[in-house]
Amino acid sequence: MKYEILYQPSYSVAKIHLEKDESITGESGAMVGMTPNIEIKSEMGGGKKGIGGFVKAAARSFAGESFFQTKYTALNGPGEIILAPAGVGDITAIELKEQSFMVQSGSYLASTPGLQIDTKFTGGKSFFAREGLFMMKITGTGTLIVSSFGAIHEVNIQPAEDYVVDNGHIVAFDANIPYTIEKAAKGFISSVTSGEGFVCKYKGPGKIYLQTRQIEGLAGLIIPFLPKK
């Protein structure tokens, strides 16, 4: 499989070239265009059938993803498909080699068949950091394609180095990176008036992908201009 990321960073699309019988799994509704020889199949729970597939699909919906995923396969020769997220923003591809990455709600776009997709309960950590209680965990060897709101910025944290992130700006991170939830500033008043509240503190080594904007910030700009009763 070969791919290109086009029109970065505001209106990115992933142009994917598949050889004969090659496949890629994408988020439901992500297809923009494709060659006629691409076969589309809707799958539940990452391709698993029965109760196991239903449970996985239900867990995905808790993480902000679609209940169903779509498998695209090139038949009778090479094919091409263009995928894009619903929102405005960037796309990047992460090459995994027997690794695991955590992906925030709504940022998963596509992955190759060698990757296993699970939904993980993150407990109070994500709740206090405004990110929700579930994230997707992608494990294995293959290509993971993620999307963002705004541009994507890659941060490489060195061994024993700390890095602090507003969790609303997280796209994905190495699942082996330990992190804690902390107040952005010392003291309750400082945390509230700084506009940050709680943040994630990561300890390297590892890689984090950040988005340069967040939906909450956009909503805050728009709401004052909406019609009021």
C-alpha positions as CSV (number, residue, x, y, z in Angstrom):
1,M,0.0,0.0,0.0
2,K,1.2,3.5,-0.9
3,Y,-0.4,6.8,0.3
4,E,-0.2,10.5,-0.1
5,I,-1.5,13.2,2.2
6,L,-2.8,16.1,0.1
7,Y,-4.0,19.7,0.8
8,Q,-2.5,20.0,4.3
9,P,-3.1,21.3,6.8
10,S,-6.6,22.7,6.6
11,Y,-8.5,20.4,4.2
12,S,-6.4,17.3,4.1
13,V,-7.3,14.1,2.3
14,A,-5.5,10.7,2.3
15,K,-5.0,9.4,-1.3
16,I,-4.4,5.6,-0.9
17,H,-3.1,3.3,-3.7
18,L,-3.9,-0.4,-3.2
19,E,-2.4,-3.3,-5.1
20,K,-4.7,-6.1,-6.3
21,D,-6.4,-7.8,-3.3
22,E,-5.0,-5.2,-0.8
23,S,-7.3,-3.7,1.8
24,I,-7.6,-0.9,4.2
25,T,-10.2,-0.3,6.9
26,G,-11.6,3.2,7.3
27,E,-14.0,5.1,9.5
28,S,-17.6,4.9,8.2
29,G,-18.5,7.7,5.8
30,A,-14.8,8.7,5.2
31,M,-14.8,7.9,1.5
32,V,-14.5,10.9,-0.9
33,G,-13.8,9.1,-4.2
34,M,-12.4,5.9,-5.6
35,T,-11.8,3.8,-8.7
36,P,-14.6,1.5,-9.8
37,N,-12.7,-1.7,-8.8
38,I,-12.7,-0.9,-5.1
39,E,-15.1,-3.2,-3.2
40,I,-16.8,-1.8,-0.1
41,K,-17.8,-4.0,2.8
42,S,-19.3,-2.7,6.1
43,E,-17.9,-4.5,9.2
44,M,-18.8,-4.4,12.8
45,G,-16.2,-4.3,15.6
46,G,-13.1,-4.3,13.4
47,G,-14.3,-7.3,11.3
48,K,-15.2,-9.6,14.2
49,K,-18.6,-11.4,14.0
50,G,-21.2,-12.4,16.6
51,I,-21.3,-11.1,20.1
52,G,-17.6,-10.2,20.2
53,G,-18.0,-8.0,17.2
54,F,-21.1,-6.3,18.6
55,V,-19.3,-5.6,21.9
56,K,-16.3,-4.1,20.1
57,A,-18.6,-2.0,17.9
58,A,-20.5,-0.7,20.9
59,A,-17.3,0.2,22.6
60,R,-16.1,2.1,19.5
61,S,-19.3,4.2,19.7
62,F,-18.4,5.1,23.3
63,A,-15.1,6.4,22.0
64,G,-16.8,8.7,19.5
65,E,-16.3,6.5,16.5
66,S,-18.9,4.9,14.2
67,F,-20.6,1.6,15.2
68,F,-19.6,0.2,11.8
69,Q,-16.3,0.4,9.9
70,T,-15.8,0.1,6.2
71,K,-13.3,-2.3,4.5
72,Y,-12.0,-1.2,1.1
73,T,-10.4,-3.9,-1.2
74,A,-8.9,-3.5,-4.7
75,L,-10.3,-6.2,-7.0
76,N,-9.0,-7.3,-10.4
77,G,-5.9,-5.0,-10.3
78,P,-4.6,-1.9,-8.5
79,G,-7.0,0.7,-7.2
80,E,-7.2,4.1,-5.5
81,I,-9.4,5.6,-2.8
82,I,-9.5,9.0,-1.2
83,L,-10.5,9.3,2.5
84,A,-11.2,12.4,4.6
85,P,-12.5,13.2,8.0
86,A,-15.8,15.0,8.5
87,G,-14.2,18.1,10.0
88,V,-11.7,20.7,8.9
89,G,-8.1,19.8,9.7
90,D,-5.0,17.8,9.1
91,I,-4.2,14.1,8.5
92,T,-1.0,12.2,9.3
93,A,0.1,8.5,8.9
94,I,1.8,6.8,11.8
95,E,3.9,3.7,11.0
96,L,3.6,1.2,13.8
97,K,6.1,-1.7,14.3
98,E,4.8,-4.0,17.1
99,Q,3.7,-0.9,18.9
100,S,0.5,0.5,20.5
101,F,-0.9,4.0,20.1
102,M,-3.7,5.7,21.9
103,V,-6.0,7.8,19.7
104,Q,-8.4,10.4,21.0
105,S,-12.1,10.3,20.4
106,G,-12.9,11.1,16.7
107,S,-9.3,11.1,15.4
108,Y,-9.2,7.6,13.9
109,L,-9.5,7.7,10.1
110,A,-8.1,4.4,8.7
111,S,-5.6,1.5,9.3
112,T,-4.1,-1.4,7.5
113,P,-5.2,-5.0,8.3
114,G,-2.2,-5.8,10.5
115,L,-3.4,-3.5,13.2
116,Q,-5.8,-4.5,16.0
117,I,-8.4,-1.9,17.1
118,D,-9.6,-1.8,20.7
119,T,-11.5,0.6,22.9
120,K,-10.0,1.3,26.3
121,F,-11.6,2.8,29.4
122,T,-9.3,5.4,30.7
123,G,-11.2,6.2,33.9
124,G,-11.1,9.5,35.8
125,K,-7.9,10.6,34.0
126,S,-9.6,11.5,30.8
127,F,-12.8,12.6,32.5
128,F,-11.0,15.4,34.4
129,A,-9.0,16.3,31.3
130,R,-12.2,17.0,29.2
131,E,-11.5,14.1,26.9
132,G,-14.1,11.5,27.9
133,L,-13.8,8.1,29.4
134,F,-12.8,6.1,26.4
135,M,-10.0,6.2,23.8
136,M,-9.0,3.8,21.0
137,K,-5.9,1.6,21.3
138,I,-4.3,0.6,18.0
139,T,-1.8,-2.3,18.3
140,G,0.5,-4.2,15.9
141,T,2.5,-3.5,12.7
142,G,1.1,-1.4,10.0
143,T,-0.1,2.1,9.0
144,L,-2.4,4.1,11.2
145,I,-4.0,7.2,9.7
146,V,-5.3,9.9,12.1
147,S,-7.0,13.2,11.6
148,S,-7.2,16.4,13.6
149,F,-8.9,19.8,14.1
150,G,-6.3,22.2,12.9
151,A,-2.7,21.2,11.9
152,I,-0.9,18.3,13.4
153,H,2.3,18.9,15.4
154,E,4.6,16.0,16.3
155,V,6.5,16.1,19.7
156,N,9.3,13.6,20.5
157,I,9.8,13.4,24.2
158,Q,13.3,12.4,25.3
159,P,14.0,9.8,28.1
160,A,13.0,11.1,31.5
161,E,11.8,14.4,30.0
162,D,8.4,15.8,31.0
163,Y,6.0,17.4,28.6
164,V,2.7,19.1,29.5
165,V,-0.3,19.2,27.1
166,D,-3.8,20.5,27.2
167,N,-5.7,17.3,26.6
168,G,-8.1,19.0,24.2
169,H,-5.1,19.2,21.8
170,I,-4.2,15.5,21.9
171,V,-4.6,13.5,18.7
172,A,-2.5,10.3,19.5
173,F,0.4,9.2,21.6
174,D,2.6,6.2,22.3
175,A,0.6,3.9,24.6
176,N,3.8,3.2,26.6
177,I,4.2,6.8,27.7
178,P,3.1,7.2,31.4
179,Y,1.1,10.3,32.1
180,T,-0.8,12.0,34.9
181,I,-3.5,14.6,35.2
182,E,-2.5,17.8,37.0
183,K,-3.8,21.3,37.5
184,A,-2.3,23.7,35.0
185,A,-1.3,26.2,37.7
186,K,-0.7,26.1,41.4
187,G,-3.8,27.0,43.4
188,F,-7.5,26.7,42.5
189,I,-7.9,30.4,41.5
190,S,-4.8,30.4,39.2
191,S,-6.0,27.2,37.5
192,V,-9.5,28.6,36.8
193,T,-8.3,32.1,35.7
194,S,-5.6,30.7,33.4
195,G,-8.3,29.0,31.3
196,E,-6.5,25.7,31.4
197,G,-7.8,23.8,34.4
198,F,-6.4,20.3,34.2
199,V,-3.6,19.2,31.8
200,C,-1.8,16.0,30.9
201,K,1.8,15.6,32.0
202,Y,3.7,13.0,30.0
203,K,7.1,11.4,30.8
204,G,9.4,10.3,28.0
205,P,10.6,8.6,26.0
206,G,7.8,8.6,23.4
207,K,6.0,10.4,20.7
208,I,2.8,12.6,20.9
209,Y,0.8,14.1,18.1
210,L,-1.0,17.3,18.9
211,Q,-3.7,19.3,17.1
212,T,-3.2,23.1,16.9
213,R,-6.8,23.9,17.5
214,Q,-9.7,22.4,19.6
215,I,-13.4,22.2,19.0
216,E,-14.2,23.8,22.4
217,G,-12.3,26.9,21.5
218,L,-14.2,27.2,18.2
219,A,-17.5,26.7,20.0
220,G,-16.6,29.5,22.4
221,L,-16.0,31.9,19.5
222,I,-19.2,31.1,17.7
223,I,-21.7,30.9,20.6
224,P,-21.9,34.6,21.4
225,F,-23.0,35.3,17.8
226,L,-25.8,32.7,17.7
227,P,-29.4,34.0,17.7
228,K,-30.9,34.2,21.2
229,K,-34.6,33.9,22.1
